[in-house]
Amino acid sequence: MSRKWTVPVLLGAFALLLIFSSVGCAKLNIKKLQANYHFSKANQLFRDNKFSKAITEYEATLKYNPDLKDAYQFLGESYKALYQPGKDTPENNERRDKALAALGKAYEIDQNNKQIIYSLGDMYDRMRDVADAEKMFLRIIDLEPGNMNNYYIVAEFYKRYAGEHKELKAKAEAMYLRRIETDPENVQGYAYMADYYDKLPAGEYKGKFDDAMKYILMRQSLEPESAEVYYTIGVNRFQKAFQLQNFLSQAEKEACAADAEKALLKAIELDPNWAESYAYMKILYINVTSKLYPERESRYMELATQYGNKWDEARKRQLDRMKLEKELKKTG
């Protein structure tokens, strides 16, 4: 080919390349716009809890943009919302499998995304797949070892299965302790640990109230003037005397009742608007104290009525305050 033909041919080829490139870019832009359209529509349907319709739109989104992580994530969330744990039907099993597939694809794209990891763990949890759920939840701690809420999430997961998997009870306790160790000055860690023991079945573990009390007192050392802490002590001592009444001696029950009364009265002194303290004073006198001292039953029942009235008054004040706060938010 002579030199005089070379330049026109190259220019022609370059022009064709520009044309095809422009066409390719245009197609890409159209696909992106179409993906965005369906994704926006899907998100609104998801917010409106119209999950079946949202699925259709998320699938259309992925048809135009198969790499969109968020579309896989919320496609999985939509299938998960429709999944009914424990129901063994072909339709429900398909929802399960598609939820796992979509969330798994989102995780494959972004393996450090806490929301995706938690959602996948939650799906395994709903399926009662303890081993795979545990892997996901522990992964969250690996990513954020300084975030105390992560320990709580894992501890609560262990607690749910502790009744059927005895080894998970020890793991739950260890996770609550790790939360405390992460931030020993944070009162919530002690509160969660105490609540864990308080909610164990009394028939399985009769020492739960005293174990809970250890952590309540640790919390009290950080909040010595907290009405909530004194209220918690009162409830703990009442529950021990009431739930274990067939296992405790008269002296032990009397000591628990006295400690409960003293703590609840202190809670009322610190915060007269803490309505629940009055309620527990009432049930303490009815269910425990009047039974311990039958010769003074009429007096304790009279006191129970008085604290019941105070509970009604305090509760009314709470509701009025909540109503006022709600109205102020509207006007603000």
C-alpha positions in Angstrom: 0.0 0.0 0.0 1.4 3.4 -1.0 1.9 6.1 1.6 -0.8 8.4 0.0 -3.4 5.7 0.8 -2.2 4.9 4.4 -3.4 8.1 6.1 -7.0 8.0 4.7 -7.4 4.4 5.6 -6.1 4.9 9.1 -8.4 7.9 9.5 -11.3 5.9 8.2 -10.6 3.1 10.6 -10.2 5.5 13.5 -13.6 7.1 12.6 -15.2 3.7 12.6 -13.7 2.9 15.9 -15.1 6.1 17.4 -18.5 5.3 16.0 -18.5 1.8 17.5 -17.1 3.1 20.7 -19.8 5.7 20.9 -22.5 3.0 20.2 -20.9 0.8 23.0 -20.8 3.6 25.5 -24.4 4.6 24.6 -25.5 1.0 25.3 -23.6 1.0 28.6 -25.2 4.2 29.6 -28.7 3.0 28.6 -28.2 -0.2 30.7 -27.0 1.9 33.6 -30.0 4.1 33.4 -32.3 1.1 33.1 -30.7 -0.5 36.1 -31.0 2.6 38.2 -34.7 3.0 37.2 -35.5 -0.6 38.4 -33.3 -0.3 41.5 -35.0 2.9 42.6 -38.4 1.4 42.0 -37.4 -1.8 43.9 -36.2 0.2 46.9 -39.5 2.0 47.2 -41.4 -1.3 47.0 -39.1 -2.7 49.7 -39.7 0.3 51.9 -43.5 -0.3 51.4 -43.0 -4.0 52.4 -44.2 -5.1 49.0 -41.5 -7.7 48.8 -42.8 -9.9 46.0 -42.9 -6.9 43.7 -39.6 -5.7 44.9 -38.0 -9.0 44.0 -39.2 -8.5 40.4 -37.6 -5.1 40.2 -34.3 -6.2 41.9 -34.0 -9.0 39.4 -34.6 -6.6 36.5 -31.9 -4.3 38.0 -29.4 -7.2 38.0 -30.3 -8.0 34.4 -29.0 -4.6 33.4 -26.2 -4.4 36.0 -25.2 -7.8 37.2 -22.4 -6.4 39.5 -24.6 -4.2 41.7 -23.9 -5.4 45.2 -26.8 -3.5 46.8 -29.3 -5.1 44.5 -28.1 -8.6 45.5 -28.3 -7.6 49.1 -31.8 -6.3 49.0 -33.0 -9.1 46.7 -31.8 -11.5 49.5 -33.5 -9.3 52.1 -36.8 -9.5 50.1 -36.7 -13.2 49.9 -35.8 -13.4 53.6 -38.8 -11.3 54.5 -41.1 -13.7 52.7 -39.3 -16.8 54.2 -41.2 -18.5 57.0 -38.9 -20.3 59.4 -39.8 -23.9 60.0 -42.3 -24.2 57.2 -41.2 -27.1 54.9 -42.9 -26.4 51.5 -41.3 -26.2 48.0 -42.3 -22.5 47.7 -40.8 -21.6 51.1 -37.7 -23.7 50.5 -37.2 -21.8 47.2 -37.4 -18.5 49.0 -34.7 -19.8 51.5 -32.4 -20.9 48.7 -32.8 -17.7 46.8 -32.2 -15.5 49.8 -29.0 -17.4 50.6 -27.9 -17.2 47.0 -28.5 -13.5 46.7 -26.9 -12.6 50.1 -24.1 -15.0 49.3 -23.4 -13.1 46.0 -23.4 -9.8 47.8 -21.0 -11.2 50.4 -18.8 -12.5 47.6 -18.6 -9.0 46.2 -17.9 -7.3 49.5 -16.7 -9.6 52.3 -16.1 -6.8 54.7 -19.6 -5.3 54.7 -21.0 -5.7 58.2 -24.6 -5.3 57.1 -24.3 -8.1 54.6 -22.5 -10.4 57.0 -25.1 -9.7 59.7 -28.0 -10.3 57.3 -26.5 -13.6 56.1 -25.9 -14.7 59.7 -29.5 -13.7 60.5 -30.7 -15.9 57.6 -28.8 -18.9 58.9 -30.2 -18.1 62.3 -33.7 -18.2 61.0 -32.9 -21.6 59.4 -31.5 -22.7 62.8 -28.2 -23.4 61.1 -26.2 -22.6 64.3 -22.8 -23.4 62.9 -23.0 -21.1 59.8 -24.8 -18.4 61.7 -22.0 -18.4 64.3 -19.3 -18.1 61.6 -21.0 -15.0 60.3 -21.6 -13.3 63.6 -18.0 -14.0 64.7 -16.8 -12.5 61.5 -18.4 -9.2 62.5 -16.4 -9.2 65.7 -13.2 -9.8 63.7 -14.0 -6.7 61.6 -14.9 -4.5 64.6 -13.3 -5.8 67.8 -13.8 -2.5 69.5 -17.5 -2.3 68.9 -19.2 -3.5 72.1 -22.6 -4.0 70.4 -21.1 -6.8 68.3 -20.4 -8.8 71.4 -24.0 -8.3 72.5 -25.3 -9.5 69.2 -23.2 -12.7 69.4 -24.0 -13.3 73.1 -27.8 -13.0 72.4 -27.4 -15.4 69.5 -25.7 -18.0 71.8 -28.3 -17.4 74.5 -31.2 -18.3 72.2 -29.8 -21.7 71.6 -28.3 -22.4 75.1 -31.3 -24.5 76.1 -30.7 -27.0 73.3 -27.0 -26.7 72.9 -25.5 -26.7 76.4 -22.0 -25.7 75.2 -23.4 -22.4 74.0 -24.3 -21.3 77.5 -20.6 -21.0 78.3 -20.0 -19.2 75.0 -22.8 -16.7 75.8 -21.3 -15.9 79.2 -17.8 -15.6 77.7 -19.1 -13.1 75.1 -20.9 -11.0 77.7 -17.6 -10.9 79.6 -15.6 -9.9 76.5 -18.0 -7.0 76.1 -17.3 -5.9 79.7 -13.5 -6.3 79.1 -13.7 -4.2 76.0 -15.0 -1.2 78.0 -15.1 -1.9 81.7 -16.3 1.7 82.4 -19.5 1.2 80.4 -22.4 0.3 82.6 -24.4 -1.4 79.8 -22.0 -4.4 79.8 -22.8 -5.1 83.5 -26.5 -4.6 82.8 -26.5 -7.1 79.9 -24.6 -9.7 82.0 -27.1 -9.3 84.9 -30.1 -9.5 82.6 -28.6 -12.7 81.0 -28.5 -14.4 84.4 -31.9 -13.0 85.5 -33.6 -14.5 82.5 -32.2 -18.0 82.8 -34.8 -20.6 83.7 -35.0 -20.8 87.5 -35.6 -24.5 87.4 -32.3 -25.1 85.6 -30.1 -22.8 87.5 -31.2 -21.6 91.0 -28.0 -19.5 91.5 -28.9 -17.2 88.7 -30.2 -14.4 90.9 -27.1 -14.2 93.0 -24.9 -14.3 89.9 -26.9 -11.5 88.4 -26.6 -9.5 91.6 -22.8 -9.6 91.3 -22.9 -7.7 88.1 -25.7 -5.3 89.3 -23.4 -4.4 92.2 -20.5 -3.8 89.8 -22.8 -1.5 87.8 -23.8 0.2 91.0 -20.1 1.0 91.8 -20.2 3.1 88.6 -23.6 4.6 89.1 -24.1 4.9 92.9 -27.0 7.3 92.7 -28.9 5.6 89.8 -32.6 5.0 90.5 -32.6 2.3 87.8 -29.8 0.4 89.5 -31.7 0.4 92.8 -34.9 -0.6 91.0 -33.0 -3.5 89.4 -31.7 -4.7 92.8 -35.2 -4.6 94.2 -36.6 -6.6 91.3 -33.8 -9.2 91.5 -34.3 -9.7 95.3 -38.1 -9.9 94.8 -37.8 -12.5 92.0 -35.4 -14.6 94.1 -37.8 -14.7 97.0 -40.8 -15.3 94.8 -39.5 -17.8 92.2 -37.4 -19.8 94.7 -39.9 -19.7 97.6 -40.0 -23.5 97.8 -36.2 -23.8 98.0 -35.2 -21.0 100.4 -35.4 -21.0 104.2 -37.6 -18.5 106.0 -34.6 -16.5 107.0 -33.4 -16.3 103.3 -36.8 -15.2 102.1 -37.1 -12.6 104.8 -33.6 -11.2 103.9 -34.5 -11.1 100.2 -37.8 -9.3 100.9 -36.1 -6.8 103.2 -33.4 -6.1 100.6 -36.1 -5.7 97.8 -38.1 -3.2 99.9 -35.0 -1.2 100.9 -33.8 -1.0 97.3 -37.2 -0.1 95.8 -37.8 2.6 98.4 -34.3 4.1 97.5 -35.2 4.0 93.8 -38.4 6.0 94.6 -36.5 8.5 96.7 -34.0 9.1 93.8 -36.7 9.2 91.1 -40.3 9.6 92.3 -41.4 9.4 88.7 -40.0 5.9 88.1 -43.4 4.3 88.0 -42.2 0.6 87.9 -40.8 1.0 91.4 -44.3 1.5 92.8 -45.6 -1.5 90.8 -42.9 -3.8 92.3 -43.6 -2.5 95.8 -47.2 -3.5 95.3 -46.5 -7.1 94.1 -43.7 -7.5 96.7 -46.2 -6.9 99.5 -48.9 -9.1 97.9 -46.8 -12.0 96.8 -43.9 -12.2 99.3 -44.1 -10.1 102.5 -47.7 -10.8 103.4 -47.0 -14.5 103.0 -43.9 -14.3 105.2 -45.7 -12.4 108.0 -49.3 -13.7 107.9 -50.1 -11.9 111.2 -49.5 -8.6 109.4 -51.2 -9.5 106.1 -53.9 -6.9 106.3 -51.3 -4.1 106.8 -49.2 -5.3 103.9 -52.3 -5.5 101.6 -53.2 -2.0 102.6 -49.7 -0.9 101.7 -50.0 -2.8 98.4 -53.1 -0.8 97.6 -51.4 2.5 98.4 -48.4 1.7 96.1 -50.8 0.5 93.4 -52.5 3.9 93.5 -49.0 5.6 93.4 -48.2 3.4 90.4 -51.4 4.6 88.6 -50.5 8.2 89.3 -46.8 7.9 88.2 -47.9 6.0 85.1 -50.3 8.7 84.2 -47.6 11.3 84.6 -45.3 9.2 82.3 -48.0 9.0 79.6 -48.8 12.7 79.9 -45.1 13.6 79.5 -44.8 11.2 76.5 -47.8 12.8 74.9 -46.4 16.3 75.5 -43.0 15.3 74.0 -44.8 13.9 71.0 -46.8 17.1 70.4 -43.7 19.3 70.9 -41.9 17.2 68.2 -44.8 17.8 65.8 -44.7 21.6 66.4 -40.9 21.7 66.3 
